[in-house]
Amino acid sequence: MTTRREFVQALPAVGTAFAVGAHLMLEDGPARAQGAPTPLTGHFHPKGKAPSKFTLDALKRARSGLPFADTRDFEEQKRGLIAPMKDLKIAADAGHVAWDMERFQFLDKQDDFDSIHPSLLRQSKLNNNYGLYEVIPGIYQVRGFDLSDITLIRGKTGWIVFDPLISQEVVRAAWQLFQQHVGKGLPVSAVIYSHTHGDHWGGVRGIVNEADVRSGKIPIIAPIDFMDFTISENVYAGNAMNRRLFFQYGLLLPASPHGYVGQGLGQGVSSGATGLIAPTRYIEKPIEEFDVDGVRMIFQNTPNTEAPREMNTYIPDMKALWMAENVIASLHNIYTLRGAPVRDPLNWSKYISEALHRFGIEAEVMFASHHWPRWGNSRIQEVLRAQRDLYAHMNNQVLHLANQGVTINEIHNVYDVPKGLQDKWHCRGYHGSPQHNSRGVIQRYLGFWDCNPATLIPLSPRDSAPLYVEMMGGTERIMTRGQELFNEGKYLLASEIVNKLVQAEPQNQAAKDLLADIFEQVGYQQENPGLRNSFLAAAYELRSGIPQGETASSSSPDVIRAMSTELFLNFLGIRMDSRKAEGMRFTINLITPDNGERFIVELENATLTNIKGFLASKPDLTLTINRSDLELTMMGAKTLEAQIADGTAKVQGNVVILKQLAATMVDFDPRFEIMPGTKAPGAKMVQADPYQAVPRPTIAE
């Protein structure tokens, strides 16, 4: 058994940390399958394997087809460096490490690694920038302190901050570096949130005081509906999304040549304290123009692109175009692996085109919330046009193929990005990939079904797998053939049959080890970090099991306070196990006097529903509690029972139904099993009082 502190520190800080002091099980388990490669010295895992000759050949072929002659990204990445950050680690207020760039220094120690796709290695080297940069006089960025960049623009009285990262500790460190070299003691005069994802607002308390915001001294500007989508996008399926992040973001993988090598958008996610201060001004119209601390800005709302609510900004007097996260140095996600509503690539493309024709025709610098700027109008137009075409082509050509019968289970093997776009580094798949994005387009328009009735109501894998194992001749034959396919470098075929065996025999460690070996080789070959991380993370859990240890809920109070009462009640309906509610029937009136809200909450047909703005004439129970007091229960700081006992909450009617409702609630397990046989024996779901529920929002990149 060993302690993986990186596991804690790497967890997304927007809302929660899953485990504090988690211990990762690293038992060797049964012997390896006959003929498997020997463990690799220097691998972070005792069962880890070296890249096979087939993987080495695949990476060699990839290298030969990549446009390495184009070095403009490296020139742009280093341009304007004022001061590197000397401290490679930034401490969190809680005592752990909030940000650690030291773990990525191995990337710069050699030009090639036999276990990292050369394109991904190039992107990770570029993301090793770590310091203060001048974009143009009056515009500066601190890069490499988090998954995103923080941007500072000189206003009349102070500094206008775009997108204050994830954690307040890294924002403070960025501000200190900036003030040391450029800031001249001037304060923050405004904050702009470009969109709803947590790596663009979570560190706001590290740079402004809420009292200054509430007094009107410091405006916070954001797109319309920012608060609604910031909270709602990740709450309903938040636990599942966070668990899936273990795979997409490789949270259990140490930074190493055989493990985690970055996230494409940036090197990783900081793990300090997060907060949220609500905006004071919203951009409501498609195009709005006004001065922010004396700087003329034109805001372009771009809803339903990279985020549900997002906006680009043009600064005409500087000829500077801010593209938020709509244009970055990568193909972005249409479908994101951790889960989210599928994005609209055609809409995305059209907003890029609008930005091109409104602003890009004259802009002389383009910058964004990730990566590095682009200078010169011809370069800006080149990037905007290519990114426009990237999303439009993916939408149009995938649907072209779908209209000829290519299904969601085939499209990733049929669709190709055009060669002209493949030759542009900023169109390659460092966050989204052509494989999972093309499937996402079909999912958006046609859904999950491939129209073959055999897949319409399929058996669960654990139910169908035993028959597959039987028909393939049993465990021994599958292991033998699976090993043969592995030895031949036919990894996807090998995974098809060995996965069936693991599904049928979850405790067969030899089968899990072989599947892990297969996944590891597939992972080494991936250009996309989400795909690499997912295969390597699955290999890790197959070999070691899911980490065990105490869990701690540390959802940001700001995020909980920002959650609407309706959203909280909706989430209770998701947490309720309807099987335990069969036969129950009651109506509750919920009244929160301090904000004037009223709700009818009804349990009927094993379904918990609510409607805002109404009260039942004959409720079974009326609960009256100020919204500010209800927030204490929402955060888990004070039970509803205690609030009733001390008179903070008042009840009329049958109070017993609250306990009946509580008995139907489940506290979601943040370590639910994904790969069979990886959950520790005896693990189970935990019952909890529904009014102590704390939804766990995630970063939604």
N, C-alpha and C positions, 0 to 999 in steps of 0.2 A: 504494500500500500504506500502511495506517495501523495503528497499534497501538491495540488496544482493551483498556486495563487493566481497564475495568469487567467485561470478560468473565471475567477471572481472579477478580476480587473478588466477583463475583456467584455463583460456583459454590457449590453446597451443600457445607458444611464437614463434614458427617457422613460421614467416610470418605475423601474424596478431593478433589483439585483436578485437573481434567482437563488444563489447559494453563497453563504458566507463561510469561508474556511472549508469548502467542499473537498472531499477526499476522492480521488479517482482510483478505481480498482484496477490493478495491473497484474493480476495473477496470470501465470503462464497458461494454465488450462491444459487440456489433452495435447498430446504430441501432434506436430504438424503432419499434414497429409504426405503420403509417400511421394518423393520426388520434388517437393516444394523447395524453392531457393532457400539458402541459409539466411538467418537474420543478418541485417546490415549493421556493421559497426558504425557508430556515430548517428544512427537513427534514434529519434526521440523515444521510440517504442521498442521494447525487447523483441517483438515479433515483426518489426518492420523489415521490408525487403528493398533491395536495390532496384533501380529501373532495369527492366529486362532488355534484351537486345531488340525486341520489337518496339518497346517504348523509345529506346535510343534512336532507332530508325525513324519512328514517327516524328520525333522532335527534330531530327536532322532534315527530314523532308519539309517540315514546317519552316525551318530557318531558311531554307533555300528559296522559298516562295514569298518571303516577307520583304517589304520595301525599305530595307535598312539604309539605302542610299539617302533617304529623306531624313535629315537630322534637324529639321526646323524646330521640332518640339523641344529638343535639348537646348537650342539657342534661346527659345522663348521662355523655357522654364527657368533658366538662370538669369535672364535679363532683369535688371533693376534691383539686384540684391543689395540691400543696405547693410544688413547685419544678420549673420546666422545666429540661431539660438544655441547658446553654449551648454545649457543644462539639458541633457537628453531625457531626464525624467522630471515630471511635474507632480508634486504631491497633492493628494486630495485632502480636504479639511478633515475627513474622517480618519486619516492616518495611512491609508493605502496609497498606491501609485495611481494617479488619475490618467497619466499619459506617459508612455515609455517608447521613445524612439531608439533607444539603445538596442532593442531586440531586432531592429531591421538593418543594423549596420553591416551584417554579413552580406547583404545584397551588393554592397559596393566593393567587396573584397576580391571579387573575380568577375570575369566577363560572361561566364557561362556556367550553368549547373545542369547536370544530366537528369535532374528530377523536376525541372521547371520549364514550362513552355517558353521558348525564347521571346515571344511577343509579350507574355505576361511578365517575364523578368524585366523587359524593357520598361513596361508601364510601372512596375514596382520601383525600379531605379529612379524614374522620373518623380514618383511620389515621395521620394526621400528628401525632397526640398523641405527645409526646416528653418524658417526665419522670417525677417521683415523685408518686403519688396516694395519698390516704387513702381506703380503701373504707369502713371504720368504724373507730373507735378500736381499735387492736390489730391491724388488718389493712391492709396497704399493698401497692401494686403499682408496679413500674417498667415503664412501657409505651413501646413504640416503639423499643427497643434491638435488636430482632430480629423474626423472624416471629411469635414468641410473647411473652407477658408473663411476668415473674417476680413471684411473690407471696411476701410475708413476713408471718408471723403471730407475735405476741408469745407466747412461752412463759414458763414459770416461770424458766428460767435463761438464755434467749437467744431467737433468732429461728428459727422453723420455716420452711423454704424450700420452696415448691411450684414445681416445674418450672424448673430453672435453664438455660433457653434453649439455644442451640446451641454458642456459643463461649465460652471462658473469659475472653477479653478484654472482651467486652461484659458478662459477668456481673460481673467486677471493677469495671467502670465503674458499673454499676447499684448494686452494694454500696457503693461510695464515695459516690455521690450519696445513698443511703439513710442511711448512717452520718453524713454531714454534717448532715442535717436531722432525722432521727428515731432512728437506731439506738442512740445513747447509749453506744457502745462495747461493747455486748453482742455475744457471738459467735453463730455459727450453732449451734443445738442439735439440729437434725434436718433431714433432707431427704426430700421425698416426690416420687417420680416418678408422675405420674398415669397415664401410659401409655407405650407402646413407641416412639413416634416420636421421632426424633433432636432435634427442637427443644424437647424437654421434659427432656432429660438431658445434652446434649452439653457444656454449660458448667460441669458440676459441679466440675471442678478449679479453677475460678476463685473458688470460695467455700468449699471445704472441703479439708482435708488428708487423704489416704488413710490415713495412720497413725492419725488420730483416728477414722476409720470402723472400721478393723480392730481398734482397741483397745476398741471399744464406746462410746466417748465420744459419737460422733455417729451415731445410727442412720440408715439409708437405707431407706425403706419403699416398696414397690411391689406391684402386683398379682401374683398367682401366675403362674408361667411367663414372667415379664417378660424374663429373659435369653434364653430360647429364641426368643421371637418378635422381640425386639429385633434379634437377629443374623440369624435365618433369613428374615424377611419380604422382605428386599431383596437377598439374596446371589445366589440361583440365577439370577435375571434382572437382576442389578444393573447390568451394563454397558448393557443395553438400556434399563433404567429411567432411568439417568443420561443417556443420549443423548436420550431422549424428554423429559427435563426441559428440554432446550434449547428445546423448543417450549412446553410448558406454563408454564414460568417465564420465558420470553423472555430467556434468559441472554445472547443476543447483542444485545439491544435496549437502547440507552441510555434512561434515564429522560427522557421528553420527551412533548409532546402527541401526537406521531405514533409513539411507541414504547411503552416500558414505563411504566405508571402505577400499579404496585402489584400485589399478589397477592391482594387480597381479605381473606385472613386477617390480613395485616399488609403492610408495605411491601416486605419482601423477606427474604432469608436472609443472615445474617452469615457471614463467611468467615475467622474466626480459628481458633485451635487448639481441637480437640474432644477430649473424653475421656469415659471411662465408668468409674464405680466401681460394682461390683455391689451390689445391695441386701443388707441384712443382716436384713431382716424382710419376709415376704411376707403379703399378705392372701389367705387361702385360701378362706374361706367366702363365701357370697353377701353376708352382712352381718356385719361385725365391729366391735366397739366397744372402744376402750381409750384411755388417756391418752398423748399425745405431749408430752413436756416439760410435763406438768401441764395440758394442754389436752385436754378430752374430745372425741374424734372418732369418728364413725360412718362406716365405709367401706362403700360399695356397689360390689361387683364388677359390671362391665358387659361381659363378654367378647363379642367379635364384634359390636361396634358401630362406632364411628369407628376403632378399632384392634382388633387381635386380642385384646389384653388392655388393659383400661382400668378406671378406678374413679372414681366420684364420692365426695365426702366432705361430711358434714354436721357442723357444729360447733354443737351444740345450745345451749350456754350463750351463744353470740353470735347464735343464730338466723341463721347464715351458711351458705349452700349453695354448695359448689364443684362445678361441673358439668364440670370437666376440659375436654375438647373435644367432649363429646356435645351441648352446646347452646352455640352461638355466635351472632354477629350475621349469620348467613348460612345458606342451605342448604349443607350439606356434601357431600362426595363419597360417592356409592354406588359409582360407578365412577370411579377417578381416572385422568386422561389419561396420566400417565407410566407407568401400569400397576401393578396390585396385584390380589390376589384381590378379587372383587366383594363388597361388604359387604351385610349383611342388614338392610334397612330396617325390616322388621316387628319384628325383635328389638330394633333400635335404638329404635323407637317405644315398645315395651313397657317398656324400661328407663327411658326418660324418664317414662312414665306412673307407674312405680313410684316414681321420685324425687319426682314431684309429690305422690303420695298419702302417701308415708312422711315427706317432709321439707318439701315445697313448700307444704303447707297452713298451716304456721306460720312458715316462713322470712321474714325481713325484708330480707335482702340476698342476691343471687345473683351470683357472679362465676366467671370461667373463665380458661382459659389463653390466650385471644385476646380482643381487643376490650375492652369496658368493662362494669362491673357494672350490675345492675338493682336498684333500691331499692323497697321497699314490697311488701307481700304481694300486692296485686291485680295489680301489674305483673309480679311473678314468676310468678304463676299464668297470666297472659295469655301470657307468652312460653313457658312450659313446655307449656301446652295447644296452642298453635299449632305449636310444634316437634314435639310428639308427633304431631299430625295431619298435619304436612307429610310425615313419613317413612311413616306408615301409609297416607296417601292415595296416595303415589307407588307403594308396593308394591301396594296393592289395586286401584287403577284401571288401572295398567299391565297387571296380570294379567287384570283384567276385559276390557280391550281385546284382549289376547293370546288369551284364550279365545273371542274373536269373530273371530280370524283376522288381527289386526294384527301385522305381523312386526317383527323387530328393525331392518329397513331402512325402516320406515314410522313406528314409534312416536313418534319425536321430532317428527314433523310432525302427530301426532294428539293426543298427550297434552298436557293443560294443567293447571297447578296451579290449584286453585279460586281464584276472584276474591277471596274473603275472605282467603286467605293471600297472594295477590299484593300486596294492599294493606298487608301488614305488612313493613316494611323488613327485619326479621331473617329473613324467609322467602325473600328473593330470592337469586338464584344468584350469589354473589360467590366461591364456591370450587367447589362443585358447580354444575351447571346442569341445568335440567329436561331439556334435550336429551340430554346424554350420560348423565345418571343414569337416564332412562327406558329407554335402550338397555341400561344396566347391569342393570336389573331383569330384562329378558328374557334377557340373557346368563346371569344367575345361575340362572334356572329352566329355560331352554330351550336355551341355548347360542347359537353364532354363526349357525346355519343358519336361513334363512327358509322352509325346506320346499319351495322350488322346486328341482327337480333340476338346473336349469341353473346354479345357484349352489353345488351340492354339491361338485363338484371343478373349480372354475373355473381357467382359465388364469391364469398370472401376468400382471400388467398389461403388462409389457414384451413378453410373447408375444402377447397379444390386441390391443394397441394398434395395431400396423401394419395389421391388417385393418380396424379402425375408421377409420383414416386413409384407407385405400384406398377404403372404401365411402362416406366423406363427400366424396370427390373430391380428396383430396390436401391437402398443406400449405397452399397458397395459399388454397383455399376455406375451410379451417378458420380460418386467421388472419383472413380477411375477415369471416366470420360471427361468429367470436369477438369481434372488435372491435365489430361491430354490436351484439351482445348487451351488451357492456360499455357502449357508448354509450347503450343503452336502460336501463341499470341492472339488467339481468337477470343478476346476477353468478353465481348458482349454476348457471344454465343455461350461462353462458359457461364456467365452470370445468369442467363436464362434458365439453365437447368440446376445450377447449384442454389440459386435463390429459391427454387421450388423445394429443394431438400431442406433448406433452413426454415422455410415456412412450415413444412410438415414436421420437422424435428427441431424445435427451437433450442433444445438443450444439447444438440450435437455440436460440441465445440470445434471438432475437426472440420465439419462442414462450414461453420462460421469463420474459421480461420482461412479456409480456402476462398470463401467469398470475399473476405477482407483483402486477401492477396490480389484477387481479381480487381476489386474496386480501387485498390491502391494504384495499380498500373494505369487504369482508366483515368484516375485523378491526375497522375503525373502528366498525362498527355493533353490536359485541357488548357486552352488559352484563357478561358473565362474563369475568374477566381471563384464565383459562386458555384460553378460546376465542379471545379477542383476541390473546393472545400467540402462540398456535399459528399463526394465519393470518399475523400480521405476521412471525413468525420464519421461516415457510416463504417468505414474500416476500423476506426478507433473504437467505436462502441461495440462492434462485433467482437473485437479482441478483448476489450476491457470491461464492458458493461457500462451502463449509465452511471455517472458519478453519484455517490450517496453522500449524505451529510445534512446538516441543518439548513433550513431555508429561512429567509427573512424577507418580509414585505417592506419595501422602502419606497413605495410610490410617492412621487413628489406631491406635497400638499397643494402646490399651485395647480398641478394637473387635476387633482381631485376636486378642488374648489371650482375649477373651470368647467367641470362636467355638469351638464344640465341635470335637473331632477328627473326629467323624462328619460334621459339617456341612462341614468342610474337604475330607474325602474325597469327599463327595457332589458338591461343587463341581468337584473334579478330573474326575469323570465327565462333568460338563457341558462342561468345557473340552476334553475329548478329542475329536478329529476321528475319528469311528468309521471313516471311509473309509480312514484310515491304519493302522487296527488290524485290518483283515481278516486272518484266518489266525493272529493271535497268540493264545497261550494260556499263562497262568501264574497262579500263586497266591503271594501274599505274606502272611506273618504280620507284623503290625505290633504291637510291644509298647512301651508307654510306662511304665516302672517307677515313676516318681515319683508317678503318679496311679492306677496299677493298671489301666490300660485295655489291652484286647487286641482286635485286629481281624483278620479275614480279608479281604484285598483280592484280588479275582479279576478277571482279564481273559479273557473268553470271549464268543464271538458278537459281537465288536466292541463289547462293553459292559463298562464298568468298574463293579463293584459292591463293596460292603463290608458286613460284618455285625459288630456289636459283641458282645464277650463270648465269642468263639469263636477257636480256633486250629486250623489245618489240621494233620493228622498228617504229611503229606508235602509241605511247601511247597517251592516252587522257591527262595524266598528268605525269610529271617527278618531283619527290620530292628528293632533295639532302640535306642530313643532316648528320653530323657526328654521329656515333654510341654513342659517349659520350654525345652528346646533346639529342639524342633520348631517352637516359636513364632518363633524367629529365622529359620528357613527360610520359614515362612508369611508373615512380614513382609518377606521379601526381604533381610534383613540378612546372612544367611550361607547359602551354598548347601548342599544336602544332600551334594554331593560333597566339599566342604570339611569338613563335619562327620564324614564317614566317614574322610577322610584324617587328621584329627587325633585320631581315636579317640573323639570325642564320641558318634558313632553307631556301632553295631557291626552287622556283617552276617555272615550265614552262608548260603552257597549262591551262586546265580548272580547276581552284582551287575549283570551286563550288562543284565538286564531293566529296571533303572531307566532306563538310557539309551534302551532301546526304548520305554518308556512316555513318556519325555520327548519323544521324536520325534513322538508323536501329539498333543501339546498345542498349543493355539493361545492366544496372548495377545490377548484381544479388543480390537478397534480402538475407542477411545472416540469416534471421529468417523465411524462408518459412515454411509453415504449413506441419506437418507430421501427427499428429492426427487431425481428423476433428473438426472444431469449436474451435480451440485454437488460431487462428489469430485474432488480434484486428481489429474491423471494420474499413474500410477505408484504410487499408494497401495496397500498390500497388508497382509494380515494378517501378524503377526510370530510366529515360533516362539519358544517359551520353555520353560525347565525347569519341569515341573509343580510342583515343590516350592518354586518362587519365586512361586507365584501369590498375588496379593493381591486377594481379592474387594472390590468397591467398594459398600458399602451406601449407601443414599440416604435422604433424608427421605421418610416415607411418608404424608404428609398426604392 
